[in-house]
Amino acid sequence: MNMIVEDYQRLSDITGKMREAAAAGEWDELIALERRCSKQVAELKPRDGVPADEASRLQKVALIKKMLADDKAIREKTVTWMHQLEKIMQSARSEQRLQQAYR
């Protein structure tokens, strides 16, 4: 397998695990995996390029599409979670205001 494709496969494996962590609500694991992903991207950038053969190019494209799908799923899950957290915080602030008003 082409070295660049191997790099993208490792990155794809990480984003897949990130997607699973987000789906399970394992936020600490998601953060740890995001750090690994960032490190992998930083290592990949200097040696990234277009694979020489067509099969490797197609494989790289497929991995990129998979990673984009993982990213979309992760964002959808985290945005939903953030909205839920925002509602909880607003409710808590409203309760505090009520308690202060009636003391």
C-alpha positions as CSV (number, residue, x, y, z in Angstrom):
1,M,0.0,0.0,0.0
2,N,1.2,3.5,-0.8
3,M,2.7,5.4,2.2
4,I,0.3,8.3,1.8
5,V,-2.7,6.0,1.7
6,E,-1.4,4.3,4.9
7,D,-1.3,7.7,6.5
8,Y,-4.8,8.5,5.5
9,Q,-6.0,5.1,6.7
10,R,-4.5,5.8,10.1
11,L,-6.3,9.2,10.1
12,S,-9.5,7.6,9.0
13,D,-9.3,5.0,11.8
14,I,-9.0,7.8,14.3
15,T,-12.0,9.8,12.9
16,G,-14.0,6.6,13.0
17,K,-13.2,6.1,16.6
18,M,-14.1,9.8,17.2
19,R,-17.5,9.2,15.5
20,E,-18.1,6.2,17.8
21,A,-17.1,8.2,20.9
22,A,-19.4,11.1,19.9
23,A,-22.3,8.7,19.3
24,A,-21.8,7.1,22.7
25,G,-21.5,10.5,24.4
26,E,-17.9,9.7,25.5
27,W,-16.7,13.3,25.5
28,D,-13.4,12.8,27.2
29,E,-12.5,10.0,24.8
30,L,-13.6,12.3,21.9
31,I,-11.2,15.0,23.1
32,A,-8.3,12.6,23.5
33,L,-8.9,11.2,20.0
34,E,-9.2,14.8,18.6
35,R,-5.7,15.4,19.9
36,R,-4.4,12.3,18.3
37,C,-6.1,13.3,15.1
38,S,-4.5,16.8,15.1
39,K,-1.1,15.2,15.8
40,Q,-1.6,12.8,12.9
41,V,-2.6,15.6,10.5
42,A,0.5,17.6,11.5
43,E,2.7,14.6,10.8
44,L,0.9,14.0,7.5
45,K,1.0,17.5,6.0
46,P,4.7,17.7,5.1
47,R,4.7,14.5,3.2
48,D,1.2,14.6,1.7
49,G,0.8,14.4,-2.0
50,V,-0.9,12.8,-4.9
51,P,-0.3,9.0,-5.0
52,A,1.5,7.9,-8.2
53,D,-1.0,5.2,-9.2
54,E,-4.7,5.4,-9.9
55,A,-5.8,2.8,-7.4
56,S,-4.0,4.6,-4.5
57,R,-5.5,8.0,-5.6
58,L,-9.0,6.4,-5.6
59,Q,-8.3,4.9,-2.2
60,K,-7.1,8.3,-0.8
61,V,-10.3,10.0,-2.2
62,A,-12.5,7.3,-0.6
63,L,-10.7,7.8,2.8
64,I,-11.2,11.5,2.6
65,K,-14.9,11.1,1.9
66,K,-15.2,8.7,4.8
67,M,-13.4,11.2,7.1
68,L,-15.7,14.0,5.9
69,A,-18.7,11.9,6.7
70,D,-17.3,11.1,10.2
71,D,-16.7,14.8,10.8
72,K,-20.3,15.6,9.8
73,A,-21.7,13.0,12.2
74,I,-19.4,14.2,15.0
75,R,-20.5,17.8,14.5
76,E,-24.2,16.8,14.4
77,K,-23.8,15.0,17.7
78,T,-21.8,17.7,19.4
79,V,-24.1,20.5,18.2
80,T,-27.1,18.6,19.6
81,W,-25.3,18.0,22.9
82,M,-24.3,21.7,23.1
83,H,-28.0,22.8,22.5
84,Q,-29.1,20.4,25.3
85,L,-26.4,21.8,27.6
86,E,-27.5,25.4,26.7
87,K,-31.1,24.6,27.6
88,I,-30.0,23.1,31.0
89,M,-27.9,26.2,31.7
90,Q,-30.7,28.6,30.8
91,S,-33.1,26.7,33.0
92,A,-30.7,26.8,35.9
93,R,-30.2,30.6,35.4
94,S,-34.0,31.1,35.3
95,E,-34.3,29.1,38.6
96,Q,-31.6,31.2,40.2
97,R,-33.4,34.5,39.2
98,L,-36.7,33.2,40.6
99,Q,-35.1,32.2,43.9
100,Q,-33.4,35.6,44.1
101,A,-36.6,37.5,43.3
102,Y,-38.6,35.7,46.0
103,R,-36.1,35.8,48.8
